[in-house]
């Protein structure tokens, strides 16, 4: 992995860097982002994480997520990652931020200060097969019901952010 993450305090102030695996092993608080992309009809693009991912593999999640590299802004990192993971380029708007901590599979811990962004896109989706096993456009309110009824099919951060996203963006 050898990727460095930005360690932060509870106000999202950078306090150092940490190796990606070590950060998730120890549960160190770090900066992250979650992207939700919608088409012009209001459908949400979700992805099924690759079974080769080191955590939360095979679970459905938001369009894309990731971590900015040291010295990289959320805006730059989110656009970079959206292209790398889903083959999509679109404008992204910051919607809200939240802090969460969750125990994951394989003894790992996700402790993130998560920046949630949203965008619109109507072109072809070209996912990176090393990152994504499947993807689909869904009705955001139907997925809300499925998340409620089948939470173990979805990533923790997706479950945590979906309600707030739909509350802050009612006109999707």
Buried (B, 14 or more C-beta within 10 A) or exposed (E): EEEBBBBBEEEBEEEEBBBBBEBBBEBBBBBBBBBBBBBEEBBBBBBBBBEEBEBBBBBBBBBBBBBBBEEBEBBEBBBBBBBBBBBBEBEBEEBBBBBBEBEBEEEBBBBBBBBBBBBBBEEEBEBEEEBBBEBEBBBBEEBBEBBEEEEEBBBBBBBBBBEBBBEEBEEB
